[in-house]
Amino acid sequence: MSTHPISRFPIPDIDTLPEDVRARILAVQEKAGFIPNVFLALAHRPAEFRAFFAYHDALMEKDGGLSLAEREMIVVATSGANQCQYCVIAHGAILRIRARNPLIADQVAINHHKADISPREAAMLDFAMKVSLDAQSIGQADYDALYPHGFSDEDIWDIGAISAFFGLSNRLVNFASIRANDEFYLMGRVPRDQA
């Protein structure tokens, strides 16, 4: 296991956190079997922790035209483009689990055009990458490329908002030097009882 610091900023003691922040962290620990480092690092600033995870959940855990795996695919592809090691590793693990595919996250993180994905997913990631890297040049043709794949305007909003939100997340994690937990590396690659 890694002995490197979780973040270059202070990590608060869980027992000193506001009750709602502590309860959220402990619930994640109960479900995952460990505490993802981003939760501990962001708990350093409780008001921002609350705002960050409220928007995260509004985008990533909702019902809609995008599957949970597609949402994670957007995170992995754009985080790769933004060179965010934490998000590629952590969300890559979630993508592998949600897609039930141990290869997909590595492929999407490097080059979604070479990945074993559907034309719908490729179109979605083309738009997400443009939001991430060249949002100022988005025009009607970019929307028109999505409609034949069954995306509604609300779905397109979700694609763009996820890409934009994780642009913020990628930059925050990078400047704070937040490290991915070692546990993420094997998730979705080997059965949980063997990890």
C-alpha positions in Angstrom: 0.0 0.0 0.0 1.1 3.6 -0.7 2.8 5.6 2.0 2.6 8.9 0.0 0.5 11.7 1.5 -3.2 11.8 0.5 -2.9 15.5 -0.3 -0.5 18.4 0.1 -3.2 20.1 2.3 -4.2 19.1 5.8 -6.4 16.0 6.2 -8.9 16.5 9.1 -9.5 13.9 11.7 -12.9 12.4 10.9 -14.1 12.8 14.5 -13.6 16.6 14.3 -15.8 17.0 11.2 -19.4 18.4 11.1 -21.9 15.5 11.6 -23.2 15.6 8.1 -19.8 15.5 6.5 -18.7 12.7 8.8 -21.9 10.7 8.2 -21.3 11.0 4.4 -17.7 9.8 4.7 -18.6 6.9 6.9 -21.5 5.9 4.6 -19.1 5.8 1.6 -16.6 3.7 3.7 -19.4 1.3 4.6 -20.3 0.8 1.0 -16.8 0.7 -0.6 -14.9 -0.9 2.2 -12.5 2.1 2.3 -12.6 5.9 2.3 -11.7 7.4 -1.1 -9.0 10.0 -0.5 -10.9 12.8 -2.3 -13.5 12.7 0.5 -10.9 13.1 3.2 -9.0 15.8 1.2 -12.1 17.9 0.5 -13.4 17.5 4.1 -10.7 20.1 4.9 -13.3 22.7 3.8 -16.7 21.4 4.8 -18.8 24.0 3.0 -17.0 23.2 -0.3 -17.3 19.5 0.4 -21.0 19.8 0.7 -21.4 21.9 -2.5 -19.0 19.6 -4.5 -20.7 16.4 -3.6 -24.2 17.9 -4.0 -23.5 18.8 -7.6 -21.6 15.5 -8.1 -24.6 13.6 -7.0 -27.1 15.7 -9.0 -25.1 14.9 -12.2 -23.9 11.4 -11.6 -26.6 9.6 -9.6 -29.8 10.8 -11.4 -32.2 9.0 -13.7 -32.2 10.2 -17.3 -31.2 9.3 -20.8 -27.6 8.5 -19.9 -26.7 5.3 -18.1 -24.6 5.3 -15.0 -21.8 3.7 -17.0 -22.0 6.4 -19.8 -21.7 9.1 -17.1 -18.6 7.4 -15.8 -17.2 7.1 -19.3 -17.5 10.8 -19.7 -15.5 11.4 -16.5 -12.8 8.9 -17.5 -12.3 10.3 -21.1 -12.3 14.0 -20.1 -10.1 13.3 -17.0 -7.6 11.5 -19.2 -7.5 14.6 -21.5 -7.0 16.8 -18.4 -4.3 14.5 -17.1 -6.0 13.9 -13.8 -4.6 10.7 -12.5 -6.9 10.5 -9.5 -10.1 10.8 -11.5 -8.9 8.4 -14.3 -8.0 5.8 -11.6 -11.0 6.2 -9.3 -13.7 6.7 -11.9 -12.0 4.1 -14.1 -12.7 1.6 -11.3 -16.4 2.7 -11.2 -16.7 2.5 -14.9 -15.3 -1.0 -15.0 -17.8 -2.1 -12.4 -20.8 -0.3 -14.0 -20.0 -1.4 -17.5 -19.0 -4.9 -16.4 -15.9 -4.6 -18.6 -12.4 -4.8 -17.2 -10.8 -3.2 -20.3 -13.1 -0.2 -21.1 -11.7 2.4 -18.7 -8.1 2.0 -19.9 -9.2 2.3 -23.5 -11.4 5.3 -23.0 -8.9 7.2 -20.8 -6.2 7.0 -23.6 -8.2 7.4 -26.8 -11.9 6.8 -27.1 -11.6 6.7 -30.9 -9.7 3.4 -30.5 -11.9 2.0 -27.7 -14.3 -0.8 -28.0 -17.4 1.4 -27.6 -20.6 1.9 -29.6 -21.2 4.7 -32.1 -23.5 6.3 -29.6 -20.8 6.3 -26.9 -18.2 7.7 -29.4 -20.5 10.6 -30.3 -21.2 11.3 -26.6 -17.5 11.3 -25.9 -16.7 13.5 -28.9 -19.1 16.1 -27.5 -17.8 15.7 -23.9 -14.2 16.2 -25.1 -15.1 19.3 -27.0 -16.7 20.7 -23.9 -13.6 19.8 -22.0 -11.0 21.1 -24.5 -12.7 23.5 -26.9 -16.1 24.6 -25.5 -16.0 28.1 -27.0 -16.3 26.6 -30.5 -19.3 24.4 -29.9 -22.1 25.1 -32.4 -25.3 23.6 -33.8 -23.4 20.9 -35.8 -22.1 19.5 -32.5 -25.7 19.1 -31.2 -26.9 17.8 -34.6 -24.2 15.0 -34.4 -25.9 13.7 -31.2 -29.5 13.6 -32.1 -29.3 10.6 -34.4 -27.9 8.6 -31.5 -31.0 9.2 -29.5 -29.7 12.0 -27.2 -32.2 14.6 -26.1 -31.3 18.2 -25.3 -31.5 17.2 -21.6 -29.0 14.4 -22.2 -26.8 16.8 -24.1 -26.9 19.1 -21.1 -25.9 16.2 -18.8 -23.0 15.3 -21.1 -21.7 18.9 -21.1 -22.3 19.5 -17.4 -20.5 16.3 -16.4 -17.6 17.3 -18.6 -17.5 20.8 -17.1 -17.9 19.7 -13.5 -15.1 17.2 -13.8 -12.9 19.9 -15.4 -13.2 21.7 -12.1 -12.7 18.4 -10.2 -9.6 17.5 -12.3 -8.0 20.9 -11.6 -8.8 20.8 -7.9 -7.4 17.3 -7.5 -4.3 18.2 -9.5 -3.3 21.4 -7.7 -4.0 19.7 -4.3 -2.0 16.6 -5.3 -4.7 14.2 -4.1 -3.6 10.6 -4.6 -5.9 7.8 -5.7 -6.3 5.0 -3.2 -4.5 1.8 -4.0 -7.8 -0.1 -3.7 -9.1 1.5 -6.9 -6.5 -0.2 -9.1 -8.0 -3.7 -8.9 -11.6 -2.8 -8.7 -13.6 -4.1 -11.6 -10.6 -6.1 -12.8 -10.6 -9.0 -10.3 -13.5 -10.3 -8.1 -13.9 -8.3 -4.9 -13.0 -11.2 -2.6 -9.6 -11.6 -4.4 -8.6 -7.9 -4.4 
